[in-house]
Amino acid sequence: MSPPDPFAPVFEALKADPATVFGQPGATVEVLGRVEGQFSSVQRVRVRTPAGSLNAYAKILKPYTQSADELARADRMLRREYDATSALYKALRQDAEIGAVKPIALLAEHRALVTEEVPGRPFGDLLDEAHHASEALRAIARRVGAWTRIYQTLGDNPGVVALAERRTYLDDRLRQFEGRVISKEERQALLAEFDLLSAQLGVATVSAVPIHADLTPTNIIASAEGRIAVLDFTMAKTGTIYHDLSHVYFHLELMGVRRRKREMMRDLQQALLTGYSPGLSADDPLFRLMLMQHAVCHIAQLSSRRLPVVDVVYRLFLRRRWQACRRLFLHSAAERRAA
């Protein structure tokens, strides 16, 4: 006997709600696909009504465990994602260049969120296919930079980020791959670099802002006209003003290294920074601190994988990847261009 479909009660609830397109007279739902992730299930559907049709996504969160604390955490994440999606749609629905996903419904009792599909293609796919930084791609990168600035304005006084807490977080991640990728001395040298950049900032805390926390080229959709929208706010929380911006910058750097498109990605990195704030440099101490954090988290995640048969080869790969990543924050932009 097959297990019950978790989406069945979600769509029954939607059909019973006349405020949604699912509840309109004569509406029919066609399932187009389904993706099972570790922490969520997503189903893509087409909704047809006598007035027309649209595509939508229904996402059900899957808590790590069924403990009370974990269930409460999943509920908070779902509410945060819905609130972020709603606030962005309200702020950007009239913007010609930067759009947002339209929320359809939050079904808290099913831990489900339903949104309208945004037409377009992932920015990452466009980058894979391109061989140079066209004006269209630069325009998309600028709009991504502008998007991060707009999103930061939607929160209500989220507080501050303590640099000491960031240092502890960084050290914890470094220890995850000390001995496998880096030495103890290298870990200490990196923490000393963190301290140097912190000293350049001259403050113990920096302002916190709303952040997406998983902003990558694959989570950015661009229409044929270049209008962008950002997907998946599951990880949304607060962080520094450069958290999201530096995360996209970091991923562009990785794509440049892996696909031998460094010059192309550097053009797009500059467009990204300009879109956020004309004159912003990747040499800004806080920006470099964020690049450091992203690089360390990236290597920590990769090093958690164990490949017994070819682990020696994999460790060499990790070491090369680490050396490529550290160049981002240990050298100035001019030095990186010359390398």
C-alpha positions, 0 to 999 in steps of 0.5 A: 500500500503506497503512502498517502500523497502529502500534497492531496490535502494541500490542494483540497484546502486550496480548492476550498478557498475562493480567494485563490485561483484554485478555488475559482469555479471550473478550476482544474489542476494538472501536476507538471512535476515534483522534486523531493529535497532533503528538507522539502517537497516541491510540486509544480502544477498548472491551474486552468480556469475559464479565464486562463491558466497559470503555473504555480509551485507548492512547497511542503517543508519536511522537518529534520525530526518530529520533536517539538522544537524542530516542528516549531523551527520549521513553522517559523521558517515557513512563516518567515519565507511567506512574509519575505515573499509577500513583502517583496511582491508588494514592494516590487510588483510595479518595478519594470526591472526587478520583480518578485514571486507572487504568493498565493497561500500559506497553509500553516497546518500543512507546512505548505507555501504556494506561489505563482511561477515566475517566467524565465530562466535561472541566471546560472543557466544563462552564465553557463551558456555565455562566453562573454559578459554581454550587456544583457548579463551585466544588466542582470547582475546590476539588478541583482545588486539593486535587489539586495539593497531593496530587500534590506529595507523591508525589515524592522530594526533587526539589530546588530551583528557582533564581529566576535560572534562571526569570528567564533562561527568562522573558527568552528567551521575552520576546525571542521577541515583542519588537518584534512585541508589546512594546518593548525597554523593556517587556521590561526593565520586566517583568524589573524587576517579576520582580526586585521580586517575587523580592526580596519572596520574599527567597530565591534558590531555592524548593523543587521539587515534582512538577508536571503542567506542562500542567494546564488545564480540558481535562485535568480530567475531572469525573464527574456527581457532581463527582469529578475526575481529571486526564489526560495526564502527558506533560509531568510534571516538577518545578517550584514549588509554585504552577506547576500551581495558577497555570496553571489560575488563568491559564486561568480568567482567559483564559476569563473574558476571552474569554467575558465571564464574569469574575465567574464565573471569579473565584469559581472562581479563589478556590475553586481557591486555597481548595482548595489552601490556605485563605487563599492569595492570588493576591498571593503573590509566588511565585504572581505570578511563576508567573502572569507565566511562564504569561502570557509563554509564552502570548503567545510561543506565540501570536506564533510563528504567522505570518499574512501576509495579516492579520498587522497585525490579528493583531498588534493581537490579540496586543497586546490579549491581552498587556495582558489577561494582564499585568494578572494579575501587575502588579496586586493582586487588589483592583485586578484586581477593580476594573478 
